[in-house]
Structure formats: C-alpha cells, structure tokens
Amino acid sequence: MENRKVVFNTNQEHLANLVKDQLSNAGIDVLMLDKHDSISEVVGGFELHVLEADVEKATQIVNEHNS
C-alpha cells in the first residue's frame, strides 16, 4: 500500500472520521480502512493510514487530539 503506515485506529467510525478530517485539513493524504469483518460488525475497526513521509506530523496531530 504505497509505503503507508497506520497512525490511528478505533472501533468508532465517527471518531475515525473526525481524526481523518483533522489530518486532511493539515494537508496530509489519509486513507481510512474499515477492517470490520463482513459477517460481524463487532470484529475489526477503522484504521487511518498516511504516507511514511507524513507519519511524524500525523502522529503529532493524533496525539493532540487524544490529549
């Protein structure tokens, strides 16, 4: 997946979208993956992936959101 790294994961879609928007607004290209099992919505979650070059900046934004 073109040298992308996971910088955030959660089971809550609204929270994943909120953080995705914050990263996008900072100029970071974000890919959100829904990792839920197709049979059970309980298994899995949402992951936000960014390019390796943006990991440090994205991690800083995620940490600010979580504090």
Summary of the structure (lengths in Angstrom):
residues: 67
radius of gyration: 11.9
end to end distance: 29.4
largest distance: 35.4
contacts: 173
relative contact order: 0.29
helix: 42%
strand: 27%
